[in-house]
Amino acid sequence: MFCPQCGQQQTSGLIRFCSRCGFPLDGVIQLLGNGGMLPAYRSPEEATQMSPRKKGVRQGGILFLSGILVVPLLGVLSSFAQTSTFLDILVALAAVICFLGGPLRMLFAAIFEEPAPNRMIPGVRPYMQVPTPAPQFGTHGHNTALPPPAVQSPAGWRSRPITAELAKPPSVTEGTTRLLDKEDRSDRG
């Protein structure tokens, strides 16, 4: 990964700031991890929709817990009633629906219904959640990204002189001529 501000190549994808210019790389890592798309954060005031799985588990739990109240209440009412045949059937039916139907509803929701989509949590640092980026020079398809920008020195900063330019190196022909001169001297002697 390269720093988008100065072009410095970073040693790993877990670095939070550029080692050369100090640019914060959290957003860059987040973009790379999401395929170039920024994740949409939701505000805490926003109402969230419950996933079908969570809704089903909640319904099963409410059904089971309501059985704890309804079945004994119907049992007490059937003991005081004159014709208890109807209320006895109602107590048995309520017990089967609540104590057997509730856990079955929870089990069905947990196995067959869709979970909530993965969302980024605003309180957690993005570099912890983002998987490591794909290698830049791998065989993962055609990459149309531009190369990193050239590094420009800040205004008012004098660049270092290149010491190789202070003394001009001899030409290639001079070195070859010297070798020929050495061979001629050895032949004469």
Secondary structure, DSSP 8 states (H G I E B T S, - for coil): -B-TTT--B-S-TT-SB-TTT--B-HHHHHHHHTTT-------TTS-----HHHHHHHHHHHHHHHHHHHHHHHHHHHHH-S-HHHHHHHHHHHHHIIIIIHHHHHHHHHHHS--------TTS-HHHHS-----TTSSSS-------------TT------GGGTS----HHHHHHHHHHHHHHHHH-
